């Protein structure tokens, strides 16, 4: 399904046509922008929930919120930060950057790409509806059985959890399949696997992890759905079911999920550091192989979340050993990043500061994580605030810090405007300071025995001071994020216009205009080595090569817009909502609409049947350039 994409003249579109163009878009860059702003919006909602948690724990014996409301707030905060913020924020970078980095015009399946975004959005709305109704999931993001049974959770709280996560899982699997195929099949000529930018490698590995890790979670959710709706007993010990089965299924997904969140951050850092140290990435092959090793080992460590369950000495020893082993490839990456900086011609910018901050904060989180490989230490620390400190250093100090650096780094390429770098550096320092004020004292509270999911505490426990310090830090951290909002809004309105290569980058996305044209590359590049754009710039400078073409010589065919992905994802969500409220005719209507949407998807023409949407006359003697990107 294609369209000629070269445009010579275009009238100013109306507001309605602009909105419709975004609703029906299958352009990977636009979908990435939708992911970006949607996930950042949810980031601030999840952050507001975190401030409610900290306000409740600021002083002892607090009654700011009720115990049930508190359970809903901390559960939703965890679910949102993982499924609605970190993963889709990674997906935003996948969508925008991967085709540009590999020299492609689009992803392999553009309509499937749009479907993955809309399924993410509608699944998120379904989950947030529970919060608006006061019926949000309240059993923790892990939803341990048998807290999830009808006996202990009789309302719709866990039904929202079960159904919304299945919709979000469909979105994640669609996205993972799309990028796996895109990276395997659509690289520019000459771009071998070991010439790919490291961000593309981390995207590829993450896609494999998602394809393998989400099915166990889906199975667990289906079994939970059957227990709650149809009277099965998968997790009911009184009827020969096993609550620990849920823990195995969940953590077989849950620990690879940690690397699904952090590996893309590794890729972001591995693009920023070489640019601002003006050096190639140190130890590129080792960075690739260590990423593969992390992915492989991530499926052999899940039960270190279950040491306190009582699996026995042998399983505990095995999983403790694999947990120690996975620290080795992670340490390789840290030393390679330091090697990249060592001896480089370093330019201090906001993206570099966030990248260096990531290395420091993630190292702290990694060290506290390796501690849990020791079973006796884990017995002591599990379900205390020490674990809360650990995973926030990994996921906020790691994933979020890196992605903030990625926003500052690639914003000029995405939007054609420069962010205010001085304001970005202020944002970094405030984030770093308040992040550590918030989360480092949690190590002390955890060692002192403060439980993770405690609603309040007595004044005699000795936890008053550090809880107040953490609350002050959390509100400071929240306020610091407003600087990002101000910077983005003002830069979009009146920021300095970005050149094609404002940072003197190394990879192919910097070889095309900012923002990229609809067709990405006027001519598909031929790659002759790693960091190909860096090499080509040297050749252009000495006159041995010509600058890349800025205008196509012939019409370029790209996918046509389509509203079918939106209808398919909306139909899926309608069916899920019908299950939540147990209105089975609605379920049937949703599934019927989904089936019709899929039929329409299959029958939608691959080529325009009417006048061309965009057109331009090719230069004399040129041949049409076609890129098959239909699904």
N, C-alpha and C positions, 0 to 999 in steps of 0.2 A: 504494500500500500504506500505509494510514493507520490511526491509532488516536486515539480521544479522549484528550486529554492533560491535562485539568484534573483535579487530584486534591484531594479534600477530606480524606480520611483514608487512611492507609496503614500497615499493620502493619510492624513492624521485620523486614526481610528476613533470611533465613538467610545464612550465609557462602556456601553453594553457589549460592543464587539470586543473590547479589550478584556472584560471579565470572561466572556465566552471563550476567548482564545486561551485564557489560562485554565479554564475548566476542561477544555478539550485537548490541551497540549499533550504531545508525546515527545517533545524536545527534551533531551536528558538534562540540559542546563536549566530549563524552566522548572522541571520536576525537582531538580536539586535545590533550587531556590525555594520552592514550596516546602520541601523537607526542612530547609534551613530555618525559615521563619516560623514554621509550625513547631518544630522542636524547641526553638528558643522561647517561644511563647509558653510552652509547657514547662520549660526550665524555670521560669519565674513563678508559675503556679506551684510547682514542686518546692521551690525555694520558700514560698510563703508558708507552705505546710511545715517545712523545717523550722521556720521561725515560731510557729505555734508550738512545736515540740519543745524548742528551747525556752520559750516564755513559760510554759508549764513547769519546766524543771529548773527555772532560775532560782527559786526559793523553795524551801521545804514545805510540806503540807499544803501545796498550792491546789486550788480548786478552779483554775481558769477554765478548764474543759472537763467534762465528765470522763470517767474511765473508758466507756464505750466509744465516745468521740475520739479520745486519745488513741485507742487501738485503730480506729479508722484512719486517723491522720498519719500515724507512723507507717501503717501498711501502704497507704496511697502514696506517701512520699517515696518509699522504696520502689514500688511498682512504676511510678511515673519516671523517676530518675533513670531506671534501667530500660524500660520498654518504650517510654514516650519521649525521653530526652537523649540519653547517650547513644542508643542504637540508631535512632533516626538521624541524629546529628552526624554520626559516622556515615549513614546512608546519603546524607546531603553531599558530603565530600566525594563519596563513591560516584554519585550521579554526575556531579559537575566535572570532576577531574579525570576519571579513568579514561573515557574516550579521548579527551584532549591529550593525555599523557601517552597513550598508545597510538596516536595518529589516526583515530577513527572518526567517522562522521556522526555516529550515534551508538547506542547500545544494541545488542543483538535483537532484543524483543522490545521495541518501544512501547507497544500497548500494554504488555505485561508490566513494564516499568511504571506506567501511569496507574495501572491496577494496584501495584504494591503501595503507591503513595495513598491512593484513596482508601484502600483497606486499612492502612495505618491510621488515617484521619478518622474514619468512621468507627473503627475499633476503639480509638482513644476517646471519642465522644461518648460511646457506650459506657466505657469505664468511668468517665467523669460524670456521667448522668447519675451514677450511684452516689457520688459525693454530694451532688446537688440535692438528692432525695434523702440524704442522711442514712443511706444503706450501703455505704462503701465497704469493700472487703476489710475485714478486721482481724485476720488470723496471721498477719505477717506476710511479706511478699512470697515466702516459701510455703505458706498454707499447709502446715503439717497436719496429717491425719493423726488422731481422729477429731481434732478441733474442727475439721471441715464437715463433719457428719451433721445430719439433720438434728441430732440430739443436742449438740453443742452450738450449732449455728443454724437455727430454724428459719431465719429470715432469708431475704434475697441477696445478702451481702456476698456470700461465696458463689452464688449463681452469676452475679456480675463478673466476679473473678474468673470463673470457669469459661464463660462464653466470650468475654472480651479478649482474654489471652489467646483463645483459639483463633479469633479473627486476626489479631496482631501476629500470631504465628504464621498464618497463611501469607500475610504481607511479607514477613521476613524470609520465608522460603522462596516466594516469587522473586524477591530482590536478589537473594543469594544465587539462585539458578541463573538469573539474567547476567549477573556479573561474572560468574564462572564461565559461561559460554562466550561472553564478550571478550574476556581476556584470552581465552584459548583460541578463538577463531578470528578475531578482528584486529589483531595487531598490525601495524604498518609493515610494509616490506622491510626485511632486514632486522626487525625488532625480535630477536630471539628471547627466550625466557630469561636468560642471564644478562640481557640488555635492558630489561624493564626497570623503570624507576622503582625504588623500594616501596613506595606507597602502593603501587600497583601490585607488587608481590604480597603485601600485607592484606590488601583487599581480596586477592585470590585465596590466600590461606583462610581468611575470615569467612569467605563464602563457603569453602569446604567445611569448616567447622559448623556453620549454620545448617548446612544440608544434613550433617550427621547428628547434630546435637538437638535440633528442634523436634524430630520425631519421637524421642523418648518422652519429652515434655507433653507432646500432643497425646501420646498414649495415656500418660498419667491423667491428663485433663479429661479425656474421654471416659476413663474408668471412674473418675470423680463425678463426672456428669451422670453416668449410669447409676452410681451409688445414690446420688441425691434425687434423681428423677424417677428411676425405674426399679429401685429396691434391690439392686445388686449389693454384694458385700465384699468388694475387692479390698477395702481398708477397714473392715469391721472385725475386730478380734473375737467378739462374742459369737460370730458365725464363721469362724475359721479363716477370716480375712487377715491381712497383715498390714498394720499402719507403716511399718518400716519399708514396705514395698514402695509407698509413695516417696519416701526419702531417697531411695535408690534411684527411682525414675527421675525425680526432680534434680538431684545433684549430678547425675550423669549428663543432664543438660546444664545444670547450674555452674559447674566449674569450668567447662569449656566456654560458658557464657562470659566468665571473667575475661577470657582471652579474646572472645568476640568483641568485647568492649575495649580492650587495651591494645590489641595488635594494630588496628587502624591508627591509634595514637602513636605507636612506634613508627609507622610509616610517615605520619605528618612530621614528626621530629626529624626523621632521617632525610626529609627534603629541606627543612628549614636550616639545619645546622651546616650542611655543605654550602648553601647559598651565602650565608653570612660569615662563614669562615673562609670562603673562596678557596675551598679544597674539595676534592672528591670525597665521597663517603668512605671513611676508613674501614677496610675489611668487608667490602660489599658481599663477597660470597659467603663469608661467615655470618653476616647478618641474615642472608636468605636462609641458609641451612639452620641457623638457630631458630628462626621463625617456624620452619617446618618441624623442628624438634619440639618446640613448645606446643604446637598443635597436636602432635602425636602423643606427647606425654600428658596433655590436658585431659585425655580420656582415661588416664590411669590414676587419677588422684582424687576422684570425687568423694571417696569415703573418709577423707580427712575432715569433712564436715560432720562426720558421724562417729567420731571416736568415742563420744560419751554414750552412744547407743548400746554398746556392749557386744560388738561383733566378735570379739575374741582377740587373743594375742597375735595370732598369725596374720589376719587381715589388717590389724592395726600396724603391725611391723611393715607389711608390704606397702601400705598406703603412706606410711611415714617415710619410707625410703624413696618412693616415687616423688613425694612432695619435696624432698631434698634435691632430687635429681633435676627437677624442673627449674630450680634456681640457677643451674649452670648455664643453659642457653640464654636465660634472662640476664645473667651477669655479663655474658659475652656482649650483648647489645650495649649495656651501660659503658663498658670499657671501650667499645668501638665509637660510641658517641663522644666520649672524652678524647679518644684518639683523633677524631675529626676536628675537634676544637684545638687540639694541641698544635702549636706552631702556625695556626692559621692567621690570616689577615682579617681580624674580627671587626665587624661593624655592629655597634650596639643599637638595636632597634627593638620595638615592641615584640615582633614575632620571635626574635632571638631570646629575649628575656623570658618569655613564656616557655620556650623550648628548654632553656637551661633550668628554669624553675621546675619543669616537669621532671628532668633527670634527678634533681635533688629530692623532690617530694616522693617520686615513685621509688627511689632507692630506700627511703625510710619505710615506706609501706611494704616493700619487698622484704626487708630485713625482719620486720615484725611478723610478716607472713611465714617466713621460714621457721620462726620460733614454734609455729603450730605444727610443724612436722614432728616435734617431740610430743609423744602422746601424753606423758605426765604433765608437761607444761600446758598442753591443750585442755586437759581435764580442768586445770586451774583457771584458764583464761576464757574458755568457751562460754558464750552467753553473758559475757561481761562487756563493759565499755571499752576494754582493750581491743576487742574485735571490731567494735564500731570505729575506733581510731584507725585500725589497720585498713579496713576496706575503704574508708574515706581518703586515706592517703593514696591508695591505689586508684580509686575511681574518680575522685575529685582532683586530688593532687596530680594524678596521672592523666586519666582520660580527658576530663574537662579542661585541665590546664593546657594540655596539648591542643585540643580542639579550639580553645580560645586563641592560641598562637596561630593555628591554621586559619581562623577567621581574619586575623590581622594580616597574614601573609598573602592569602588568595583573594581577599576582598577587592583589591584593584583589578584583578583578572575577571572576577565574576561581574562586577558592577561598573567597571571603568572609572571609578573614583578612588582616590587615596583616603584612607582613614588618617586622622590626626595622630601622628606617631608619638608626639610628646604626651598627649592625653592618654594614649595607649600605654606608655611606660608608667604613667601615674597609676593607671588601672592595674597594671601588673603588680606594682609594689604594694598597693592597698590590698589586692587579692592575696598576695603571698603572706603579708603580715597577718591579716585577719583570718586567713585559713589556718595558720599555725596557732593563733590564739584560740580559735574554736576547737580544733581537733587534737592538738598535742596534749592538753590536760586530760583528755579522755584516757590516755595510757595510765595516768596516775589513778584515776577513778576506777579503772578496770582492775588494776593490781590490788586496789583496796576493796574490790568485791562488789562494785555497783553493777547490778544486772542491766542487760541491754534494753529490755522492753519494760522498764519500770515506769509506773504512772506518776508516782510521787515518792517521797522519802521523808523520814523523820529528821528533825533538826539535830538529833544526837548522833547521827551517823558520821559526821565529819566531812560531808560531801558538799557543804554549802558554798564554800569559796570557789572551788573549781567549776561548779555548775554555773555560778554567776559569771565567772570569767568567760566560760564558753558561750553563754548567752550574749554577752557584750560583743564577743568576736563574731558570732553568727549574724547579728544585726549589722555590724560593720561590714561583713562580707556581702550581705545583701545590698547594702547601700553602694558598695564599690561596683557592683554589677550595673548600677544605673549609669555609670560612666560609659559603659559599652553601648547602652541604648542611646545616650546622647550623642556619642561619637558616630554611631551608625546613621542616625537620623540626620544630623547636620552634614555628614559627609555625602549622603545620598542627595541632599538638596543643593549643597554648595561646595562640596569638597573639590580638591584639586583633581583635574582630569589625569587619569593614569595613562602612561605610555604602555606599549605592548609588553615591555620587559623592564618594569620599574626597579626591580631588585637585582638585576643582572643574574637571572636564574639559569638553571642548567638543563631543564627538561622541556619537552616539546610544547607545553601549554603557553610558554613565554614567547614562542615564535610567532604567535598570531595576535591580532588586535585585541584590545581590552575595551569593552567586553567582547567575547568571541562572536563572530557572525553565526548565523543560523546553521550554516554548513560546516563550521569549525575551520577546516583547512581548504584554502583555494586549490591547492594541489596536495595530494596525499604524500607525506614526506617519505624518503627512503633513508632508513636508519643504518648507519655504518659503525655504530659503537655505543657504549654506555655514555650517558650525559651528552646525547648527540647534539642538542642545541648549543651547548657550550663549545663543542668542537667547531660547529658550523659558524658560530660568531667569530671565532679566530680566523677562519678561512675568509669570511666576508671582509674582516678588517684588513687582511693582507692582500685582498683582491683576487684570491684564487677561487672564490665562489660568489654567486649572486644572492642577494637577499631573497627570502621566500616571497612567492607571489601573494599579492593582497587581493586580487580579483580573479575569480574563476574564468577560464577560457571557454567554458561551455556550461549549459544548464546542469545543475546537480540535483539529482532526485533524492528527496527525503520523505519520511513518512507523513501521511496526511493526519490532521487532527482527528480525534475520535472521542465521542462521549460514551462509548460502550464500556470502557474500563470503569468509569464512574458508576454506571448502572449496575455492573456486575458486583462491584464492591459494596454498593449500597444494598443490593439484594441480599448478599451474604450477611450483612449486618442486621437487616430486618429479620432474617431467620434467627440469628443469634438473640436478638431482642425478644422475639417471640418465645424462645426457650427460657429466657430469664423470667418473664412474666407467666410462663406456662400457658400461653394462648396459642394452642397448636394450629388453629387456622392461619394465624399470622406466620407461623413457621412454614406452613405449606405455601402460602403466597410468596414468601421470600425465596424459597427454593424454586418455585415455578418461575419467578422473575429471573433468578440466577440462571436457570436452564435456558430461558429465552435469550438472555444476554450473551451466554456462551455460544448459542446458535448464531446470533447476530454477529458476534465476534468472528466466528468461522466463515460466515458468508460475506462479511464486509469486503468490498473490492480492494485489490492490491494496487490498482492504478486509478487515477481520476477518470471519471466518466464524462465530465463536463469540461468547461474552460479551465485552463491552468490557474491555480491559486496565485502563484507568483511566476513571473516569466522574465527572461532576458534573452537577447539574441547572442549566440556564441560568436566568438571571433572567427573570421574567415579561415577555413581549412581545419578547424578543430573538430574533435569527435566528442559526442556526449559522454559525460562522466557519470557512472551509475554506481550506487552503493546499495546493495540489497539489504535493507534493514526492516523488513516486514515480519510480522508474526501473526 
